[in-house]
């Protein structure tokens, strides 16, 4: 079975090539490619709050 849903993107900027957002943990603004995605359980998919680097530290 394939996932045909599009993620709900939460961003607060644009760096000229892709949307960006601030990681609430390290406070750095990073491109969305530095954040993972998560299934919200209600069928919605959206990007992770913390960046991949910070999630790897915990």
PDB file of N, H, CA, C and O in Angstrom:
ATOM      1  N   UNK A   1       0.843  -1.170   0.000  1.00  0.00           N
ATOM      2  CA  UNK A   1       0.000   0.000   0.000  1.00  0.00           C
ATOM      3  C   UNK A   1       0.894   1.241   0.000  1.00  0.00           C
ATOM      4  O   UNK A   1       1.863   1.298   0.757  1.00  0.00           O
ATOM      5  N   UNK A   2       0.587   2.223  -0.826  1.00  0.00           N
ATOM      6  H   UNK A   2      -0.200   2.176  -1.441  1.00  0.00           H
ATOM      7  CA  UNK A   2       1.402   3.432  -0.899  1.00  0.00           C
ATOM      8  C   UNK A   2       0.680   4.603  -0.243  1.00  0.00           C
ATOM      9  O   UNK A   2      -0.549   4.651  -0.190  1.00  0.00           O
ATOM     10  N   UNK A   3       1.458   5.523   0.243  1.00  0.00           N
ATOM     11  H   UNK A   3       2.456   5.484   0.200  1.00  0.00           H
ATOM     12  CA  UNK A   3       0.919   6.713   0.888  1.00  0.00           C
ATOM     13  C   UNK A   3       0.737   7.787  -0.177  1.00  0.00           C
ATOM     14  O   UNK A   3       1.705   8.196  -0.819  1.00  0.00           O
ATOM     15  N   UNK A   4      -0.483   8.239  -0.366  1.00  0.00           N
ATOM     16  H   UNK A   4      -1.269   7.907   0.155  1.00  0.00           H
ATOM     17  CA  UNK A   4      -0.765   9.267  -1.367  1.00  0.00           C
ATOM     18  C   UNK A   4      -1.006  10.622  -0.738  1.00  0.00           C
ATOM     19  O   UNK A   4      -1.310  11.582  -1.446  1.00  0.00           O
ATOM     20  N   UNK A   5      -0.877  10.724   0.583  1.00  0.00           N
ATOM     21  H   UNK A   5      -0.630   9.944   1.158  1.00  0.00           H
ATOM     22  CA  UNK A   5      -1.116  11.988   1.271  1.00  0.00           C
ATOM     23  C   UNK A   5       0.092  12.901   1.165  1.00  0.00           C
ATOM     24  O   UNK A   5       1.236  12.445   1.139  1.00  0.00           O
ATOM     25  N   UNK A   6      -0.176  14.183   1.104  1.00  0.00           N
ATOM     26  H   UNK A   6      -1.105  14.553   1.125  1.00  0.00           H
ATOM     27  CA  UNK A   6       0.882  15.184   1.142  1.00  0.00           C
ATOM     28  C   UNK A   6       1.031  15.666   2.573  1.00  0.00           C
ATOM     29  O   UNK A   6       0.032  15.839   3.271  1.00  0.00           O
ATOM     30  N   UNK A   7       2.260  15.886   3.024  1.00  0.00           N
ATOM     31  H   UNK A   7       3.072  15.745   2.457  1.00  0.00           H
ATOM     32  CA  UNK A   7       2.444  16.378   4.392  1.00  0.00           C
ATOM     33  C   UNK A   7       1.981  17.828   4.524  1.00  0.00           C
ATOM     34  O   UNK A   7       2.024  18.599   3.566  1.00  0.00           O
ATOM     35  N   UNK A   8       1.541  18.180   5.725  1.00  0.00           N
ATOM     36  H   UNK A   8       1.506  17.554   6.504  1.00  0.00           H
ATOM     37  CA  UNK A   8       1.232  19.572   6.032  1.00  0.00           C
ATOM     38  C   UNK A   8       2.547  20.222   6.425  1.00  0.00           C
ATOM     39  O   UNK A   8       3.138  19.868   7.445  1.00  0.00           O
ATOM     40  N   UNK A   9       2.997  21.151   5.638  1.00  0.00           N
ATOM     41  H   UNK A   9       2.517  21.438   4.809  1.00  0.00           H
ATOM     42  CA  UNK A   9       4.287  21.794   5.842  1.00  0.00           C
ATOM     43  C   UNK A   9       4.128  22.984   6.775  1.00  0.00           C
ATOM     44  O   UNK A   9       3.279  23.849   6.562  1.00  0.00           O
ATOM     45  N   UNK A  10       4.953  23.013   7.806  1.00  0.00           N
ATOM     46  H   UNK A  10       5.642  22.310   7.979  1.00  0.00           H
ATOM     47  CA  UNK A  10       4.977  24.145   8.724  1.00  0.00           C
ATOM     48  C   UNK A  10       6.331  24.824   8.567  1.00  0.00           C
ATOM     49  O   UNK A  10       7.359  24.276   8.963  1.00  0.00           O
ATOM     50  N   UNK A  11       6.325  26.016   7.989  1.00  0.00           N
ATOM     51  H   UNK A  11       5.489  26.462   7.667  1.00  0.00           H
ATOM     52  CA  UNK A  11       7.581  26.739   7.794  1.00  0.00           C
ATOM     53  C   UNK A  11       7.378  28.191   8.167  1.00  0.00           C
ATOM     54  O   UNK A  11       6.247  28.663   8.292  1.00  0.00           O
ATOM     55  N   UNK A  12       8.486  28.896   8.345  1.00  0.00           N
ATOM     56  H   UNK A  12       9.404  28.513   8.244  1.00  0.00           H
ATOM     57  CA  UNK A  12       8.386  30.313   8.687  1.00  0.00           C
ATOM     58  C   UNK A  12       9.356  31.155   7.888  1.00  0.00           C
ATOM     59  O   UNK A  12       9.626  32.300   8.249  1.00  0.00           O
ATOM     60  N   UNK A  13       9.886  30.604   6.802  1.00  0.00           N
ATOM     61  H   UNK A  13       9.666  29.674   6.508  1.00  0.00           H
ATOM     62  CA  UNK A  13      10.808  31.362   5.971  1.00  0.00           C
ATOM     63  C   UNK A  13      11.105  30.638   4.675  1.00  0.00           C
ATOM     64  O   UNK A  13      10.544  29.579   4.391  1.00  0.00           O
ATOM     65  N   UNK A  14      11.996  31.225   3.894  1.00  0.00           N
ATOM     66  H   UNK A  14      12.452  32.084   4.125  1.00  0.00           H
ATOM     67  CA  UNK A  14      12.401  30.652   2.608  1.00  0.00           C
ATOM     68  C   UNK A  14      13.838  31.082   2.364  1.00  0.00           C
ATOM     69  O   UNK A  14      14.159  32.264   2.490  1.00  0.00           O
ATOM     70  N   UNK A  15      14.714  30.134   2.014  1.00  0.00           N
ATOM     71  H   UNK A  15      14.454  29.174   1.912  1.00  0.00           H
ATOM     72  CA  UNK A  15      16.126  30.472   1.834  1.00  0.00           C
ATOM     73  C   UNK A  15      16.534  30.621   0.371  1.00  0.00           C
ATOM     74  O   UNK A  15      17.726  30.642   0.066  1.00  0.00           O
ATOM     75  N   UNK A  16      15.574  30.723  -0.528  1.00  0.00           N
ATOM     76  H   UNK A  16      14.606  30.706  -0.280  1.00  0.00           H
ATOM     77  CA  UNK A  16      15.866  30.872  -1.944  1.00  0.00           C
ATOM     78  C   UNK A  16      15.728  29.576  -2.708  1.00  0.00           C
ATOM     79  O   UNK A  16      15.568  29.589  -3.928  1.00  0.00           O
ATOM     80  N   UNK A  17      15.789  28.444  -2.000  1.00  0.00           N
ATOM     81  H   UNK A  17      15.920  28.433  -1.009  1.00  0.00           H
ATOM     82  CA  UNK A  17      15.625  27.161  -2.693  1.00  0.00           C
ATOM     83  C   UNK A  17      14.587  26.268  -2.028  1.00  0.00           C
ATOM     84  O   UNK A  17      14.005  25.414  -2.696  1.00  0.00           O
ATOM     85  N   UNK A  18      14.339  26.437  -0.738  1.00  0.00           N
ATOM     86  H   UNK A  18      14.811  27.132  -0.195  1.00  0.00           H
ATOM     87  CA  UNK A  18      13.315  25.644  -0.057  1.00  0.00           C
ATOM     88  C   UNK A  18      12.832  26.359   1.205  1.00  0.00           C
ATOM     89  O   UNK A  18      13.516  27.240   1.726  1.00  0.00           O
ATOM     90  N   UNK A  19      11.647  25.973   1.695  1.00  0.00           N
ATOM     91  H   UNK A  19      11.092  25.257   1.272  1.00  0.00           H
ATOM     92  CA  UNK A  19      11.130  26.577   2.931  1.00  0.00           C
ATOM     93  C   UNK A  19      12.047  26.264   4.117  1.00  0.00           C
ATOM     94  O   UNK A  19      12.752  25.255   4.124  1.00  0.00           O
ATOM     95  N   UNK A  20      12.025  27.134   5.103  1.00  0.00           N
ATOM     96  H   UNK A  20      11.452  27.954   5.098  1.00  0.00           H
ATOM     97  CA  UNK A  20      12.834  26.951   6.310  1.00  0.00           C
ATOM     98  C   UNK A  20      11.947  27.048   7.543  1.00  0.00           C
ATOM     99  O   UNK A  20      10.821  27.544   7.484  1.00  0.00           O
ATOM    100  N   UNK A  21      12.473  26.571   8.646  1.00  0.00           N
ATOM    101  H   UNK A  21      13.387  26.168   8.694  1.00  0.00           H
ATOM    102  CA  UNK A  21      11.808  26.732   9.931  1.00  0.00           C
ATOM    103  C   UNK A  21      12.851  26.731  11.028  1.00  0.00           C
ATOM    104  O   UNK A  21      13.978  26.280  10.825  1.00  0.00           O
ATOM    105  N   UNK A  22      12.475  27.236  12.189  1.00  0.00           N
ATOM    106  H   UNK A  22      11.559  27.603  12.354  1.00  0.00           H
ATOM    107  CA  UNK A  22      13.392  27.279  13.329  1.00  0.00           C
ATOM    108  C   UNK A  22      13.146  26.068  14.208  1.00  0.00           C
ATOM    109  O   UNK A  22      12.005  25.755  14.546  1.00  0.00           O
ATOM    110  N   UNK A  23      14.222  25.387  14.576  1.00  0.00           N
ATOM    111  H   UNK A  23      15.150  25.641  14.302  1.00  0.00           H
ATOM    112  CA  UNK A  23      14.139  24.270  15.503  1.00  0.00           C
ATOM    113  C   UNK A  23      13.955  24.848  16.902  1.00  0.00           C
ATOM    114  O   UNK A  23      14.763  25.676  17.323  1.00  0.00           O
ATOM    115  N   UNK A  24      12.925  24.443  17.634  1.00  0.00           N
ATOM    116  H   UNK A  24      12.269  23.770  17.292  1.00  0.00           H
ATOM    117  CA  UNK A  24      12.707  24.988  18.971  1.00  0.00           C
ATOM    118  C   UNK A  24      13.758  24.529  19.989  1.00  0.00           C
ATOM    119  O   UNK A  24      13.857  25.104  21.073  1.00  0.00           O
ATOM    120  N   UNK A  25      14.533  23.510  19.653  1.00  0.00           N
ATOM    121  H   UNK A  25      14.453  23.043  18.773  1.00  0.00           H
ATOM    122  CA  UNK A  25      15.542  23.004  20.584  1.00  0.00           C
ATOM    123  C   UNK A  25      16.858  23.768  20.442  1.00  0.00           C
ATOM    124  O   UNK A  25      17.368  24.297  21.429  1.00  0.00           O
ATOM    125  N   UNK A  26      17.420  23.833  19.225  1.00  0.00           N
ATOM    126  H   UNK A  26      17.006  23.403  18.423  1.00  0.00           H
ATOM    127  CA  UNK A  26      18.714  24.507  19.029  1.00  0.00           C
ATOM    128  C   UNK A  26      18.562  25.963  18.591  1.00  0.00           C
ATOM    129  O   UNK A  26      19.545  26.702  18.547  1.00  0.00           O
ATOM    130  N   UNK A  27      17.342  26.376  18.268  1.00  0.00           N
ATOM    131  H   UNK A  27      16.544  25.775  18.304  1.00  0.00           H
ATOM    132  CA  UNK A  27      17.027  27.757  17.875  1.00  0.00           C
ATOM    133  C   UNK A  27      17.663  28.171  16.542  1.00  0.00           C
ATOM    134  O   UNK A  27      17.735  29.364  16.245  1.00  0.00           O
ATOM    135  N   UNK A  28      18.124  27.208  15.733  1.00  0.00           N
ATOM    136  H   UNK A  28      18.066  26.239  15.974  1.00  0.00           H
ATOM    137  CA  UNK A  28      18.713  27.516  14.431  1.00  0.00           C
ATOM    138  C   UNK A  28      17.645  27.405  13.351  1.00  0.00           C
ATOM    139  O   UNK A  28      16.798  26.512  13.392  1.00  0.00           O
ATOM    140  N   UNK A  29      17.694  28.328  12.376  1.00  0.00           N
ATOM    141  H   UNK A  29      18.382  29.052  12.343  1.00  0.00           H
ATOM    142  CA  UNK A  29      16.803  28.256  11.236  1.00  0.00           C
ATOM    143  C   UNK A  29      17.451  27.356  10.198  1.00  0.00           C
ATOM    144  O   UNK A  29      18.582  27.587   9.772  1.00  0.00           O
ATOM    145  N   UNK A  30      16.710  26.318   9.795  1.00  0.00           N
ATOM    146  H   UNK A  30      15.791  26.130  10.140  1.00  0.00           H
ATOM    147  CA  UNK A  30      17.246  25.307   8.883  1.00  0.00           C
ATOM    148  C   UNK A  30      16.235  25.012   7.789  1.00  0.00           C
ATOM    149  O   UNK A  30      15.040  25.242   7.974  1.00  0.00           O
ATOM    150  N   UNK A  31      16.704  24.495   6.628  1.00  0.00           N
ATOM    151  H   UNK A  31      17.675  24.308   6.477  1.00  0.00           H
ATOM    152  CA  UNK A  31      15.772  24.101   5.571  1.00  0.00           C
ATOM    153  C   UNK A  31      14.923  22.906   6.018  1.00  0.00           C
ATOM    154  O   UNK A  31      15.349  22.120   6.865  1.00  0.00           O
ATOM    155  N   UNK A  32      13.738  22.775   5.454  1.00  0.00           N
ATOM    156  H   UNK A  32      13.392  23.414   4.767  1.00  0.00           H
ATOM    157  CA  UNK A  32      12.845  21.689   5.839  1.00  0.00           C
ATOM    158  C   UNK A  32      13.443  20.314   5.593  1.00  0.00           C
ATOM    159  O   UNK A  32      13.014  19.341   6.213  1.00  0.00           O
ATOM    160  N   UNK A  33      14.425  20.210   4.702  1.00  0.00           N
ATOM    161  H   UNK A  33      14.773  21.000   4.198  1.00  0.00           H
ATOM    162  CA  UNK A  33      15.060  18.916   4.465  1.00  0.00           C
ATOM    163  C   UNK A  33      15.829  18.437   5.696  1.00  0.00           C
ATOM    164  O   UNK A  33      16.198  17.266   5.772  1.00  0.00           O
ATOM    165  N   UNK A  34      16.074  19.329   6.660  1.00  0.00           N
ATOM    166  H   UNK A  34      15.774  20.281   6.598  1.00  0.00           H
ATOM    167  CA  UNK A  34      16.757  18.972   7.907  1.00  0.00           C
ATOM    168  C   UNK A  34      15.777  18.495   8.988  1.00  0.00           C
ATOM    169  O   UNK A  34      16.184  18.220  10.117  1.00  0.00           O
ATOM    170  N   UNK A  35      14.494  18.398   8.642  1.00  0.00           N
ATOM    171  H   UNK A  35      14.164  18.622   7.725  1.00  0.00           H
ATOM    172  CA  UNK A  35      13.462  17.935   9.567  1.00  0.00           C
ATOM    173  C   UNK A  35      12.814  16.695   8.984  1.00  0.00           C
ATOM    174  O   UNK A  35      12.637  16.597   7.769  1.00  0.00           O
ATOM    175  N   UNK A  36      12.456  15.739   9.845  1.00  0.00           N
ATOM    176  H   UNK A  36      12.600  15.819  10.832  1.00  0.00           H
ATOM    177  CA  UNK A  36      11.768  14.544   9.397  1.00  0.00           C
ATOM    178  C   UNK A  36      10.267  14.779   9.310  1.00  0.00           C
ATOM    179  O   UNK A  36       9.797  15.901   9.499  1.00  0.00           O
ATOM    180  N   UNK A  37       9.521  13.725   9.026  1.00  0.00           N
ATOM    181  H   UNK A  37       9.903  12.814   8.873  1.00  0.00           H
ATOM    182  CA  UNK A  37       8.065  13.787   8.972  1.00  0.00           C
ATOM    183  C   UNK A  37       7.488  12.801   9.965  1.00  0.00           C
ATOM    184  O   UNK A  37       8.136  11.817  10.323  1.00  0.00           O
ATOM    185  N   UNK A  38       6.280  13.060  10.408  1.00  0.00           N
ATOM    186  H   UNK A  38       5.754  13.859  10.117  1.00  0.00           H
ATOM    187  CA  UNK A  38       5.638  12.151  11.349  1.00  0.00           C
ATOM    188  C   UNK A  38       4.166  11.999  11.023  1.00  0.00           C
ATOM    189  O   UNK A  38       3.516  12.926  10.538  1.00  0.00           O
ATOM    190  N   UNK A  39       3.652  10.803  11.302  1.00  0.00           N
ATOM    191  H   UNK A  39       4.179  10.050  11.696  1.00  0.00           H
ATOM    192  CA  UNK A  39       2.241  10.517  11.133  1.00  0.00           C
ATOM    193  C   UNK A  39       1.547  10.940  12.419  1.00  0.00           C
ATOM    194  O   UNK A  39       1.913  10.474  13.498  1.00  0.00           O
ATOM    195  N   UNK A  40       0.572  11.796  12.324  1.00  0.00           N
ATOM    196  H   UNK A  40       0.274  12.175  11.447  1.00  0.00           H
ATOM    197  CA  UNK A  40      -0.088  12.353  13.502  1.00  0.00           C
ATOM    198  C   UNK A  40      -1.133  11.417  14.107  1.00  0.00           C
ATOM    199  O   UNK A  40      -1.707  11.740  15.147  1.00  0.00           O
ATOM    200  N   UNK A  41      -1.393  10.277  13.488  1.00  0.00           N
ATOM    201  H   UNK A  41      -0.927  10.015  12.643  1.00  0.00           H
ATOM    202  CA  UNK A  41      -2.348   9.328  14.040  1.00  0.00           C
ATOM    203  C   UNK A  41      -3.768   9.536  13.548  1.00  0.00           C
ATOM    204  O   UNK A  41      -4.576   8.608  13.577  1.00  0.00           O
ATOM    205  N   UNK A  42      -4.082  10.739  13.099  1.00  0.00           N
ATOM    206  H   UNK A  42      -3.425  11.493  13.075  1.00  0.00           H
ATOM    207  CA  UNK A  42      -5.420  11.014  12.581  1.00  0.00           C
ATOM    208  C   UNK A  42      -5.417  11.042  11.050  1.00  0.00           C
ATOM    209  O   UNK A  42      -6.365  11.516  10.424  1.00  0.00           O
ATOM    210  N   UNK A  43      -4.343  10.528  10.466  1.00  0.00           N
ATOM    211  H   UNK A  43      -3.573  10.142  10.975  1.00  0.00           H
ATOM    212  CA  UNK A  43      -4.218  10.515   9.013  1.00  0.00           C
ATOM    213  C   UNK A  43      -3.394  11.664   8.473  1.00  0.00           C
ATOM    214  O   UNK A  43      -2.995  11.634   7.309  1.00  0.00           O
ATOM    215  N   UNK A  44      -3.126  12.676   9.284  1.00  0.00           N
ATOM    216  H   UNK A  44      -3.450  12.699  10.230  1.00  0.00           H
ATOM    217  CA  UNK A  44      -2.311  13.807   8.845  1.00  0.00           C
ATOM    218  C   UNK A  44      -0.834  13.469   8.948  1.00  0.00           C
ATOM    219  O   UNK A  44      -0.420  12.730   9.842  1.00  0.00           O
ATOM    220  N   UNK A  45      -0.053  14.002   8.046  1.00  0.00           N
ATOM    221  H   UNK A  45      -0.389  14.602   7.320  1.00  0.00           H
ATOM    222  CA  UNK A  45       1.401  13.874   8.075  1.00  0.00           C
ATOM    223  C   UNK A  45       1.956  15.293   8.095  1.00  0.00           C
ATOM    224  O   UNK A  45       1.531  16.144   7.313  1.00  0.00           O
ATOM    225  N   UNK A  46       2.912  15.544   8.994  1.00  0.00           N
ATOM    226  H   UNK A  46       3.257  14.853   9.629  1.00  0.00           H
ATOM    227  CA  UNK A  46       3.535  16.870   9.035  1.00  0.00           C
ATOM    228  C   UNK A  46       4.989  16.729   9.454  1.00  0.00           C
ATOM    229  O   UNK A  46       5.422  15.669   9.904  1.00  0.00           O
ATOM    230  N   UNK A  47       5.733  17.816   9.298  1.00  0.00           N
ATOM    231  H   UNK A  47       5.381  18.678   8.933  1.00  0.00           H
ATOM    232  CA  UNK A  47       7.153  17.752   9.625  1.00  0.00           C
ATOM    233  C   UNK A  47       7.375  17.737  11.133  1.00  0.00           C
ATOM    234  O   UNK A  47       6.574  18.269  11.901  1.00  0.00           O
ATOM    235  N   UNK A  48       8.478  17.118  11.540  1.00  0.00           N
ATOM    236  H   UNK A  48       9.130  16.685  10.916  1.00  0.00           H
ATOM    237  CA  UNK A  48       8.859  17.040  12.953  1.00  0.00           C
ATOM    238  C   UNK A  48       9.134  18.432  13.499  1.00  0.00           C
ATOM    239  O   UNK A  48       9.469  19.340  12.739  1.00  0.00           O
ATOM    240  N   UNK A  49       8.997  18.607  14.787  1.00  0.00           N
ATOM    241  H   UNK A  49       8.724  17.869  15.405  1.00  0.00           H
ATOM    242  CA  UNK A  49       9.303  19.885  15.426  1.00  0.00           C
ATOM    243  C   UNK A  49      10.811  20.115  15.487  1.00  0.00           C
ATOM    244  O   UNK A  49      11.302  21.155  15.046  1.00  0.00           O
ATOM    245  N   UNK A  50      11.545  19.145  16.032  1.00  0.00           N
ATOM    246  H   UNK A  50      11.146  18.300  16.389  1.00  0.00           H
ATOM    247  CA  UNK A  50      12.998  19.283  16.168  1.00  0.00           C
ATOM    248  C   UNK A  50      13.688  18.850  14.885  1.00  0.00           C
ATOM    249  O   UNK A  50      13.189  17.985  14.166  1.00  0.00           O
ATOM    250  N   UNK A  51      14.833  19.452  14.601  1.00  0.00           N
ATOM    251  H   UNK A  51      15.238  20.155  15.186  1.00  0.00           H
ATOM    252  CA  UNK A  51      15.611  19.066  13.430  1.00  0.00           C
ATOM    253  C   UNK A  51      16.212  17.663  13.647  1.00  0.00           C
ATOM    254  O   UNK A  51      16.253  17.163  14.771  1.00  0.00           O
ATOM    255  N   UNK A  52      16.670  17.053  12.569  1.00  0.00           N
ATOM    256  H   UNK A  52      16.637  17.460  11.656  1.00  0.00           H
ATOM    257  CA  UNK A  52      17.223  15.697  12.635  1.00  0.00           C
ATOM    258  C   UNK A  52      18.430  15.648  13.567  1.00  0.00           C
ATOM    259  O   UNK A  52      18.600  14.669  14.294  1.00  0.00           O
ATOM    260  N   UNK A  53      19.262  16.672  13.564  1.00  0.00           N
ATOM    261  H   UNK A  53      19.124  17.468  12.974  1.00  0.00           H
ATOM    262  CA  UNK A  53      20.447  16.708  14.422  1.00  0.00           C
ATOM    263  C   UNK A  53      20.058  16.680  15.895  1.00  0.00           C
ATOM    264  O   UNK A  53      20.628  15.906  16.664  1.00  0.00           O
ATOM    265  N   UNK A  54      19.106  17.501  16.301  1.00  0.00           N
ATOM    266  H   UNK A  54      18.642  18.130  15.676  1.00  0.00           H
ATOM    267  CA  UNK A  54      18.666  17.545  17.697  1.00  0.00           C
ATOM    268  C   UNK A  54      17.944  16.259  18.086  1.00  0.00           C
ATOM    269  O   UNK A  54      18.098  15.787  19.213  1.00  0.00           O
ATOM    270  N   UNK A  55      17.158  15.683  17.175  1.00  0.00           N
ATOM    271  H   UNK A  55      17.033  16.067  16.260  1.00  0.00           H
ATOM    272  CA  UNK A  55      16.467  14.430  17.482  1.00  0.00           C
ATOM    273  C   UNK A  55      17.483  13.304  17.690  1.00  0.00           C
ATOM    274  O   UNK A  55      17.246  12.397  18.487  1.00  0.00           O
ATOM    275  N   UNK A  56      18.603  13.359  16.982  1.00  0.00           N
ATOM    276  H   UNK A  56      18.795  14.096  16.335  1.00  0.00           H
ATOM    277  CA  UNK A  56      19.634  12.346  17.139  1.00  0.00           C
ATOM    278  C   UNK A  56      20.368  12.433  18.460  1.00  0.00           C
ATOM    279  O   UNK A  56      20.928  11.442  18.928  1.00  0.00           O
ATOM    280  N   UNK A  57      20.370  13.626  19.075  1.00  0.00           N
ATOM    281  H   UNK A  57      19.915  14.431  18.696  1.00  0.00           H
ATOM    282  CA  UNK A  57      21.057  13.832  20.346  1.00  0.00           C
ATOM    283  C   UNK A  57      20.274  13.273  21.528  1.00  0.00           C
ATOM    284  O   UNK A  57      20.866  12.911  22.545  1.00  0.00           O
ATOM    285  N   UNK A  58      18.953  13.198  21.405  1.00  0.00           N
ATOM    286  H   UNK A  58      18.472  13.492  20.578  1.00  0.00           H
ATOM    287  CA  UNK A  58      18.146  12.800  22.576  1.00  0.00           C
ATOM    288  C   UNK A  58      18.113  11.349  22.831  1.00  0.00           C
ATOM    289  O   UNK A  58      17.471  10.903  23.782  1.00  0.00           O
TER     290      UNK A  58
END
